[in-house]
Amino acid sequence: MSFYVTTPIYYVNAAPHLGHAYSTIGADILARHMRQRGEDVFFLTGVDEHGEPVALAAEKEGVTPQELADRNAARFRDLMPLINASNDFFIRTTDAEHKAAVQDVLQRVHDNGHVYKGEYEGWYCPRCADFKTENEIEDGNRCPIHHIELTREKEENWFFALSAFQERLEQLYASQPDFVMPRHRYNEALSFIRGGLQDVSLSRANLTWGVTVPWDPGHVFYVWFDALLNYYTALSYARPGEDLTERFWPATYHVIGKDILKFHCVFWPAILMAAGLPVPEHVFVHGYLLMQNAEGREDKMSKSLGNVLDPFEIIERFGTDALRFYCFRDVSFGQDGVVSTAQFGQRYEAELANELGNLASRSTNMVARYRDGVVPDVSLDPALVEAFAGLEADVAGLLDRAEITQALEAIWERVRRLNAYVAETAPWQLAKDPERGEDLDRALASVIEGVRVLGVLLTPFLPETVAKLQMALGDADSTWTAAGYGARRLQRVEKAEPLFPRAA
Ligand code: ME8
């Protein structure tokens, strides 16, 4: 089965922040998990380089849009290996192949009769590059996301006849009830559609930084249509000499933040329908990472508000896996949640270092000490067999629905269960009593098998940590067939090095 997962492509008007890392890590966890299951995976991320947000930022800095795009695209590209994103391609919308493919698809939309020339007049946020409808405007004519005053725009544009797709979109939502996930976002998108759709600008006449409209070269495409199409165009040129479109389209999951719901859940399926292309299977909409400000109010972390956690700094202090863990543990994927460096430090100590790190070092240490590193080949304790029963199916089921936090929680319950088991069986006591050798064998074998399984299940979440753990366990099999408790048995282990040393 093919599994194609994407992140939003990020604006290159500023440097990456934790919000960008968040969506990318979420998509990466799904991609890594599906690879474990032997699926044919393609994972795409990249940057959105055209449009007003970038043109304005470049103007402010006194550089050309291309210069700004080159500089910041490099910063996003460098973020990917740092957060251990296993993306198969990194798209830039200034790629010549992308631009040509955008022209090709939108020409089809034009030729299919869904485009007309008209006059646009209305409110516009240059930071969102979004034309706001009356019910999307905050008091004082402000953008509800950026809180800046909206500008009044009036220009002759090419329009996409979105309103004509209302019925087909409603049908899509009826026939694909998990087109948008989680459910409350599905309801939000559907009520937006039911509220009545207005036609939208497909081109901008007063902007030059974009993809030229082939049938009217005085215009460039409205950046959102250029950007959305990246998910489709990338497949045609990501692998030189190969077209992956047949193999991976339609996408399985678009992972996005709730700020761009309208574009992905309404405009995107409509434009695909207009071009005669299949629509994606799912759009997963996650919430905002928020920061508490000085007055105690919670704000969206955003470059325009200047209240961002720098992922590079966090990684330097705590390591990549700690970042990957924290984002999905502290904030439920799909909901909003407040993040802070203080909470970060607490979870690192309490959960990674004390719960997982100690479990790994204690369990391997005990086998090394009491059994010379040889894992006793005895039957496993039924109490743990039961505690792990069905776990891998549960985790797979949750990740099928992109419920990353719940999957991590299910795994973490077993981290705690194993720690409790160690405390209950107290192998260090058993080791003192020569008559209890069999009990000691069973306790050691049962714990270490649990640790092995946790390694397999945590592979998509904590790839670096699991690699270290698996070195000590002498077994690097992270395929899904190894995910069951008792599915494989370890032979020899070595004492694991501390997985989470004290943070600097
Ligand atoms: O909107 N919390 O780009 P963008 C969680 N180029 N996620 C956050 C976040 C936060 N505080 N801040 C940003 C664009 N994100 C367009 C997208 S796609 C065809 C074009 C994440 O740089 C989240 O995924 O503003 C959000 O949707 C995205 O970054 C917006 O990135």
Residues whose N, C-alpha, C, O or C-beta is under 5 A from the ligand:
A	BS01	ME8	P8 I9 Y10 Y11 G19 H20 S23 D48 A227 L228 I256 G257 K258 I260 G287 Y288 L289 K300 M301 S302
